[in-house]
Amino acid sequence: MIKVKGEFKEPVISDKQWVTDILKRSKQVGCEFCFGNIFMWSPVYGSQITTCQEGFFLCKSTDDKPSYSMPKGGNDIKRCIDFLKSDARNMGHNLEIYAVTETEKQMLESLFPNKFRFHESRNSFDYVYSTSGLASLSGKKYHSKRNHILFFEKNYDWSYEDITADNIVECIEMNRNWEQENKKKNEHEQGTQKEEIAIKRAFENYEELDFKGGLIRANGEVVAYTFGELLNENTFCTHVEKAFAEIRGSYPIINREFAKNTIGSFEFVNREEDLGIEGLRKAKLSYNPEMLVTKYRAVNED
């Protein structure tokens, strides 16, 4: 008999420990599966969580159509998938599973032969980098990054700081200004508004979520910040990176200084997906990722 801890419910801060314990045990590689990321985006995606067979599930709902994560850390994956199929069917839909990795795809094909269609989700592929590579930016391939940073260093009285209770209000103010500027010119305005909701929630619960972040000052003012959290034992996941684009060098220098000063103990950093945005994809590729985390959407055809 399948054992469900409870009905799907919205995540709250008190869920952090048990969710993190399961995700850590299951050695996740996808950016979707950090508790802080789940929590900050839950109002946007209608995210809900529950457990089954000592595993963890996440359900997102768009236009009343549910989409589920693969079971994480569970003892009986087949029973867990059967539970999700039943839950989706009760809502009038076939089961859809998002962010399925290559390994999980093979698992589904083995457990449910010819029962799932798989659709590659290129816009959701994660970009994973060498942290030491981002910190040093050495070699010909990073020549343009170093030039932008050199310009910044020569033209501004600048400094780097970890984000703390003493300066987080300045990051919130900087983000507010960034959002206002980008709403006017950003073709993805709806996405910007959704992100604003998530970032506000993240800052309001920053310490409780164990986020690590850093900021750059130029002539005393915060012009860039970034933050994220542990993904697995050797990988940090950067959730947000913001800088004023008109300040040349502000993006590459926050990236470099964060890697050098705050997350240098991690071998890799996952800088999440590009969402299919052309400029963002170009920028992420320009940092020469070590790998892309392939993901699929799996649709059950029972």
C-alpha positions in Angstrom: 0.0 0.0 0.0 1.4 3.4 -1.0 2.2 5.6 1.9 1.5 9.3 1.3 2.6 11.7 4.1 -0.3 14.0 3.2 -2.1 15.8 0.4 -0.2 18.2 -1.9 0.3 21.5 -0.1 2.1 24.7 -0.5 5.7 24.7 0.8 6.5 26.6 3.9 9.8 27.4 5.6 9.3 24.6 8.2 9.4 22.1 5.3 13.0 23.0 4.5 14.8 20.5 6.6 13.0 17.3 5.5 12.8 18.3 1.8 16.5 19.2 1.8 17.4 15.9 3.5 15.6 14.0 0.7 17.0 16.0 -2.1 20.5 15.8 -0.7 20.2 12.0 -0.5 19.0 11.8 -4.1 22.0 13.8 -5.4 20.1 16.2 -7.6 21.7 17.9 -10.6 18.8 20.0 -11.8 18.2 23.6 -10.6 14.5 22.9 -9.9 15.4 20.8 -6.9 16.7 23.1 -4.3 14.3 24.0 -1.5 15.0 27.7 -1.7 14.2 27.7 -5.5 11.0 25.7 -4.9 9.9 28.1 -2.1 10.7 31.4 -3.9 8.9 30.4 -7.1 5.9 28.6 -5.5 3.5 31.6 -5.7 4.3 32.0 -9.4 3.9 28.4 -10.5 1.3 27.2 -7.9 3.9 24.7 -6.6 2.8 22.1 -4.1 4.7 19.3 -2.4 4.1 15.9 -0.7 5.9 12.6 0.0 5.5 9.0 -1.0 7.6 5.9 -0.1 10.0 8.3 1.7 10.4 10.2 -1.5 9.5 13.8 -2.5 7.2 15.1 -5.2 6.7 18.6 -6.6 3.6 19.6 -8.5 3.2 22.7 -10.6 -0.1 23.9 -12.0 -0.5 26.0 -15.1 -4.0 26.8 -16.4 -5.3 24.1 -14.0 -3.1 21.5 -15.7 -0.7 19.7 -13.3 2.9 18.9 -14.1 4.9 16.7 -11.7 8.5 16.2 -10.9 10.1 12.7 -10.8 10.0 11.1 -7.4 13.2 12.1 -5.5 14.7 9.8 -3.0 11.8 7.3 -2.9 12.1 3.6 -2.3 9.6 2.4 -4.9 9.6 4.6 -8.0 7.0 2.5 -9.8 4.5 2.9 -7.0 5.2 6.5 -6.8 4.6 7.0 -10.5 1.4 5.1 -10.2 0.3 7.5 -7.5 1.1 10.5 -9.7 -0.8 8.9 -12.6 -3.8 8.5 -10.3 -3.6 12.1 -9.0 -3.3 13.5 -12.5 -6.2 11.3 -13.7 -8.4 12.6 -10.8 -7.8 16.1 -12.2 -8.8 15.0 -15.7 -5.3 14.9 -17.2 -2.7 12.4 -18.3 0.4 12.4 -16.2 3.1 14.9 -17.3 6.5 14.9 -15.7 8.9 17.8 -16.2 12.7 18.2 -15.8 13.3 14.5 -16.5 17.0 13.9 -16.7 18.6 11.4 -19.1 19.0 8.8 -16.3 15.4 9.3 -15.2 14.3 8.9 -18.8 16.0 5.6 -19.0 14.4 4.6 -15.7 10.9 5.4 -16.9 11.4 3.5 -20.2 12.5 0.5 -18.2 9.7 0.6 -15.7 6.9 1.6 -18.1 7.9 0.3 -21.6 6.3 2.3 -24.4 4.0 4.2 -21.9 5.7 7.6 -22.1 6.5 10.0 -24.9 9.5 12.1 -24.3 10.0 15.7 -25.5 13.4 17.4 -25.2 13.1 20.6 -23.2 16.1 22.6 -24.6 15.0 25.9 -23.1 15.2 24.2 -19.6 18.7 22.7 -20.0 20.9 23.9 -17.1 24.3 25.4 -17.7 27.0 24.0 -15.4 30.4 25.6 -15.1 33.8 25.0 -13.4 33.8 27.4 -10.4 37.6 27.8 -10.6 37.2 28.7 -14.3 34.7 31.4 -13.5 36.9 32.7 -10.7 40.1 33.0 -12.9 38.6 33.7 -16.4 42.0 32.6 -17.8 42.7 31.8 -21.4 41.9 33.2 -24.8 38.2 32.2 -24.6 37.6 34.7 -21.8 39.5 37.6 -23.4 36.4 39.8 -23.8 35.2 39.1 -20.3 38.6 40.3 -18.9 38.4 43.4 -21.0 35.0 44.4 -19.7 36.2 43.8 -16.1 39.3 45.8 -16.7 37.2 48.7 -17.9 35.1 48.5 -14.8 38.0 48.3 -12.5 39.7 51.4 -14.1 36.6 53.5 -14.1 35.0 52.8 -10.8 35.9 52.8 -7.1 34.6 49.3 -6.5 34.3 46.6 -3.9 32.8 43.2 -3.4 30.8 42.1 -0.3 28.9 39.1 0.8 25.2 39.8 1.2 24.3 40.1 4.9 21.6 41.6 7.1 23.6 44.8 7.0 23.4 45.3 3.2 20.4 43.2 2.0 18.1 46.3 2.0 20.4 47.9 -0.6 20.1 44.8 -2.8 16.3 45.0 -2.5 16.4 48.6 -3.6 18.9 47.9 -6.4 16.6 45.1 -7.6 13.5 47.4 -7.5 15.4 49.9 -9.7 16.5 47.1 -12.1 13.0 45.8 -12.4 11.6 49.2 -13.2 14.2 49.8 -15.9 13.7 46.4 -17.5 9.9 46.5 -17.5 10.1 49.4 -19.9 12.4 47.8 -22.4 12.1 44.1 -21.8 10.0 42.1 -24.4 9.6 39.4 -21.7 7.8 41.8 -19.4 5.5 39.2 -18.0 8.5 37.1 -17.1 10.1 40.0 -15.4 7.0 40.6 -13.3 7.0 36.9 -12.2 10.6 37.1 -11.4 10.0 40.1 -9.2 7.5 38.1 -7.1 10.0 35.3 -6.6 13.0 37.6 -5.8 10.9 39.5 -3.2 9.9 36.2 -1.5 13.6 35.1 -1.6 14.8 38.3 0.1 12.1 38.2 2.7 13.3 34.7 3.7 16.9 35.0 2.8 18.5 33.8 6.1 16.0 31.1 6.7 16.6 29.7 3.3 20.4 29.6 3.9 21.1 31.5 0.7 24.6 32.7 -0.1 25.1 35.9 -2.1 27.4 38.7 -3.0 27.2 42.3 -4.3 29.3 44.8 -6.2 29.5 48.4 -5.2 30.6 51.1 -7.7 31.4 54.5 -6.1 29.5 53.4 -3.0 26.3 52.2 -4.8 25.2 48.6 -5.3 25.2 48.0 -9.0 25.1 44.2 -9.1 24.2 41.2 -6.8 23.7 37.5 -7.0 22.6 34.7 -4.7 21.8 31.0 -4.6 22.2 27.8 -2.5 23.8 24.4 -2.3 22.5 22.0 -4.9 24.6 18.9 -4.1 27.9 18.2 -2.3 30.0 19.6 -5.1 27.7 22.0 -6.9 26.3 25.4 -6.0 23.2 26.7 -7.8 23.0 30.4 -8.6 19.3 31.4 -8.7 19.6 35.1 -9.5 22.2 37.4 -10.9 21.4 41.1 -11.6 23.5 44.0 -12.7 22.8 47.3 -14.5 23.6 46.5 -18.1 24.6 50.1 -18.9 27.5 49.8 -16.4 30.1 48.1 -18.6 31.7 45.1 -16.8 29.1 44.9 -13.9 27.8 41.5 -15.0 31.2 39.7 -15.5 32.7 41.2 -12.4 29.9 40.0 -10.1 30.1 36.6 -11.7 33.9 36.4 -11.2 34.0 37.8 -7.6 31.2 35.6 -6.4 33.0 32.5 -7.7 36.3 33.7 -6.3 35.2 34.9 -2.8 32.0 33.1 -1.8 31.5 29.8 -3.6 35.1 28.8 -4.2 34.7 25.6 -2.1 32.3 24.1 -4.7 33.8 22.4 -7.8 30.9 23.4 -10.0 28.2 26.1 -10.2 24.8 25.5 -11.9 23.7 28.8 -13.4 20.3 27.5 -14.4 18.5 27.6 -17.8 18.1 30.2 -20.5 14.3 29.9 -20.9 14.8 30.1 -24.7 15.7 33.8 -24.5 18.2 34.4 -27.3 20.3 37.0 -25.5 20.4 34.9 -22.3 21.4 31.8 -24.2 24.2 33.7 -25.9 25.5 35.0 -22.6 25.5 31.6 -20.9 27.3 29.9 -23.8 29.9 32.7 -23.8 31.1 31.5 -20.3 31.9 28.0 -21.8 29.9 25.6 -19.7 31.5 22.3 -18.6 28.2 20.6 -19.4 24.5 21.1 -20.1 22.0 19.2 -18.0 19.6 17.6 -20.5 16.0 17.6 -19.6 12.8 16.1 -21.0 9.1 16.4 -20.5 7.5 12.9 -20.2 3.9 12.4 -21.1 2.1 9.2 -20.1 0.0 7.6 -22.7 -1.9 4.9 -20.7 
